[in-house]
Amino acid sequence: MSVKTTLLCFSYACSSQSEELTQRVKHSNKILLPPSVLHTINNENAFSSPLFFQIKNLENQMTQVCGMQEFSAPPGVAHVPYHVMESLGIKEGTNVEFELATPVDGTYVKFRLHSSDFADVSDPKAVLERVLSRDYPVITEGHTIAINYAEMNRVFYIDVVETKPAPVIKIINVNINVDFDTPLDYVEPEPEEVVPEPVVNNYVDVSNNEPEYDMTRFPGRGRRLGTA
């Protein structure tokens, strides 16, 4: 059963929601929709948990699937993280289509860090797992996710390079294999200069075995043999 609606899209910066909520979800891909959408889902018997919606920019037809945070947005309005709006080319106050989606369970994902110093965080593997399970229940191949690491007051950006078995996958409550591509800021180390070892010349020139004579060692006038 299809559940589809068009709403005015605003980022969390334009939201009247609490500061605690907006800070928690602005670096996620979770959205807020109005209660009327939930009523439609219930009326259509289309409710499942968790819920996902495909966002479509009606001007350029670009799409992304996002997770649900709450049905607490004002009537006719949806709130979406700004970095998601930016990736889809959506401006504040634009009419955007929202459609209920059912992404498949993921089995594999390859990430690419924008900054290799993500390795400097305390236990980066645990941080990535925690943030993904909390903020990114669904990911889309070719898109970029934002990892908010409060301990360093940093936001790390990570590209979703490849996903299997589909371009859009659910990554919560599944067993998934994770791989990493070379970070964008990786610089190939300069090759070490190779200093050639000194060569000992053991070559013997045997091209001319005739002795060389120094004629200055034999002074005097030359004579023809057999003459007086």
C-alpha positions as CSV (number, residue, x, y, z in Angstrom):
1,M,0.0,0.0,0.0
2,S,1.5,3.3,-1.1
3,V,1.5,6.3,1.4
4,K,2.7,9.4,-0.4
5,T,2.3,13.1,0.5
6,T,3.8,16.5,-0.5
7,L,5.0,18.8,2.3
8,L,6.9,22.0,2.8
9,C,10.5,21.0,3.7
10,F,12.6,22.9,6.3
11,S,15.8,22.1,8.0
12,Y,16.0,21.7,11.8
13,A,17.4,25.2,12.0
14,C,13.9,26.4,11.1
15,S,12.2,24.1,13.6
16,S,10.4,25.1,16.7
17,Q,11.3,21.8,18.3
18,S,13.4,21.6,21.5
19,E,17.1,22.3,21.3
20,E,17.8,18.9,22.7
21,L,15.9,17.2,19.9
22,T,17.3,19.3,17.0
23,Q,20.9,18.8,18.2
24,R,20.4,15.1,18.5
25,V,19.1,14.6,14.9
26,K,20.6,17.4,12.8
27,H,23.6,15.1,12.0
28,S,21.4,12.1,11.2
29,N,19.2,11.1,8.4
30,K,16.1,11.1,10.6
31,I,13.1,13.3,9.7
32,L,10.0,14.8,11.4
33,L,6.7,14.5,9.7
34,P,3.2,15.9,10.8
35,P,0.8,13.6,12.7
36,S,-1.5,13.5,9.7
37,V,1.0,11.2,7.9
38,L,0.9,8.7,10.8
39,H,-2.9,8.8,10.7
40,T,-2.8,7.9,7.0
41,I,-0.4,5.0,7.6
42,N,-2.7,3.6,10.3
43,N,-5.7,4.0,8.1
44,E,-4.0,2.2,5.3
45,N,-2.8,-0.6,7.6
46,A,0.7,0.2,6.4
47,F,2.4,0.6,9.7
48,S,5.6,-1.3,10.4
49,S,8.6,-0.7,12.6
50,P,10.9,1.0,11.9
51,L,9.4,3.4,9.4
52,F,11.3,4.8,6.4
53,F,10.4,7.5,3.9
54,Q,11.8,8.3,0.5
55,I,12.4,12.0,0.0
56,K,12.1,13.3,-3.6
57,N,13.1,16.7,-4.8
58,L,10.3,17.4,-7.3
59,E,12.5,19.8,-9.3
60,N,15.5,17.5,-10.1
61,Q,13.9,14.1,-9.2
62,M,16.8,13.3,-6.8
63,T,15.8,10.9,-4.0
64,Q,17.1,9.6,-0.7
65,V,15.5,7.2,1.9
66,C,15.5,8.4,5.5
67,G,14.5,7.1,8.9
68,M,11.7,8.5,11.0
69,Q,12.3,10.3,14.3
70,E,8.8,11.6,15.3
71,F,5.5,12.6,13.9
72,S,5.6,16.0,15.6
73,A,6.1,18.5,12.8
74,P,3.6,21.2,12.2
75,P,0.7,20.5,9.8
76,G,1.9,20.6,6.1
77,V,5.6,20.7,7.1
78,A,8.4,18.3,7.3
79,H,11.8,18.8,9.0
80,V,14.9,17.2,7.4
81,P,18.6,17.5,8.3
82,Y,20.2,20.3,6.4
83,H,23.0,18.0,5.0
84,V,20.3,15.7,3.5
85,M,18.5,18.7,1.9
86,E,21.8,20.0,0.6
87,S,22.7,16.7,-1.0
88,L,19.4,16.6,-2.8
89,G,19.4,20.3,-3.8
90,I,16.4,21.1,-1.6
91,K,16.0,24.8,-0.5
92,E,14.2,25.9,2.6
93,G,10.4,26.0,2.2
94,T,10.4,23.8,-1.0
95,N,7.6,21.4,-1.7
96,V,9.0,17.9,-1.4
97,E,7.4,14.5,-1.9
98,F,7.6,11.9,1.0
99,E,6.7,8.3,0.2
100,L,6.7,5.3,2.6
101,A,9.6,3.0,1.7
102,T,10.7,-0.5,2.6
103,P,14.5,-0.9,2.2
104,V,16.0,-4.3,2.1
105,D,18.3,-5.7,4.8
106,G,21.9,-4.8,4.1
107,T,24.7,-7.4,3.9
108,Y,27.6,-5.3,2.9
109,V,28.8,-1.6,2.8
110,K,32.0,0.1,1.8
111,F,32.7,3.5,3.4
112,R,35.3,6.2,2.5
113,L,36.4,8.7,5.1
114,H,36.9,12.3,4.1
115,S,39.4,12.8,6.8
116,S,41.9,10.1,7.9
117,D,42.2,11.6,11.4
118,F,38.9,9.8,12.2
119,A,41.4,7.2,13.3
120,D,42.4,9.5,16.2
121,V,39.1,9.2,18.0
122,S,38.9,6.8,20.9
123,D,37.9,3.4,19.5
124,P,36.7,4.5,16.0
125,K,35.1,1.2,15.2
126,A,32.8,1.4,18.3
127,V,32.0,5.1,17.6
128,L,31.0,4.3,14.0
129,E,28.8,1.4,15.1
130,R,27.1,3.5,17.8
131,V,26.4,6.5,15.6
132,L,25.2,4.4,12.6
133,S,22.8,2.4,14.7
134,R,21.5,5.5,16.4
135,D,21.4,8.1,13.6
136,Y,21.5,6.2,10.3
137,P,19.1,3.2,10.2
138,V,19.1,3.3,6.4
139,I,21.9,4.4,4.0
140,T,22.0,5.0,0.3
141,E,24.9,4.2,-2.1
142,G,26.6,7.3,-3.4
143,H,25.5,9.6,-0.5
144,T,27.5,11.1,2.3
145,I,26.7,10.7,6.0
146,A,27.8,13.0,8.9
147,I,29.3,11.5,12.1
148,N,29.0,14.0,15.0
149,Y,31.8,13.2,17.5
150,A,31.1,15.5,20.5
151,E,34.2,14.6,22.4
152,M,36.4,16.3,19.7
153,N,33.7,18.8,18.7
154,R,34.1,17.5,15.2
155,V,31.8,16.3,12.4
156,F,33.3,13.7,10.2
157,Y,31.9,13.1,6.8
158,I,31.9,9.6,5.3
159,D,30.9,8.6,1.8
160,V,28.8,5.5,1.2
161,V,30.8,4.0,-1.7
162,E,29.0,0.7,-2.2
163,T,26.0,-1.2,-0.7
164,K,24.7,-4.7,-1.1
165,P,22.3,-6.2,-2.1
166,A,20.7,-3.0,-3.2
167,P,21.6,0.8,-3.6
168,V,19.4,1.5,-0.5
169,I,19.8,-0.8,2.5
170,K,18.6,-1.0,6.1
171,I,21.5,-1.4,8.5
172,I,19.9,-1.9,11.9
173,N,19.1,-5.3,13.4
174,V,21.1,-7.0,10.7
175,N,24.5,-8.6,10.3
176,I,26.5,-6.6,7.9
177,N,30.1,-6.7,6.5
178,V,31.9,-3.4,6.5
179,D,34.8,-2.4,4.4
180,F,36.8,0.9,4.0
181,D,38.1,2.6,0.9
182,T,41.2,4.9,0.9
183,P,40.4,8.2,2.7
184,L,39.9,11.2,0.5
185,D,42.8,13.1,2.1
186,Y,45.3,10.2,1.8
187,V,48.6,11.3,0.3
188,E,50.8,8.7,-1.3
189,P,54.2,8.8,0.6
190,E,57.2,10.0,-1.4
191,P,59.4,7.1,-2.6
192,E,62.7,6.8,-0.7
193,E,65.7,8.0,-2.7
194,V,67.8,5.0,-3.6
195,V,71.5,5.8,-3.3
196,P,73.5,3.6,-5.7
197,E,76.3,1.5,-4.2
198,P,79.8,2.3,-5.4
199,V,80.9,0.2,-8.3
200,V,84.4,-1.3,-8.1
201,N,85.9,-1.5,-11.6
202,N,87.5,-4.9,-12.0
203,Y,87.6,-4.6,-15.8
204,V,91.0,-5.4,-17.4
205,D,91.6,-4.1,-20.9
206,V,93.1,-6.8,-23.0
207,S,92.4,-5.3,-26.4
208,N,96.1,-4.5,-27.0
209,N,98.8,-6.8,-25.6
210,E,101.7,-5.0,-27.4
211,P,104.0,-3.2,-25.0
212,E,104.3,0.5,-25.5
213,Y,107.9,1.8,-25.8
214,D,109.1,5.2,-24.8
215,M,111.5,6.2,-27.5
216,T,113.0,8.9,-25.4
217,R,114.8,6.2,-23.4
218,F,117.0,5.5,-26.4
219,P,118.9,8.8,-27.3
220,G,121.2,9.2,-30.3
221,R,120.9,9.1,-34.0
222,G,119.3,6.2,-35.7
223,R,121.4,3.9,-38.0
224,R,120.5,1.5,-40.7
225,L,121.8,-2.0,-40.0
226,G,124.5,-3.2,-42.2
227,T,125.9,0.3,-43.0
228,A,129.2,1.8,-41.8
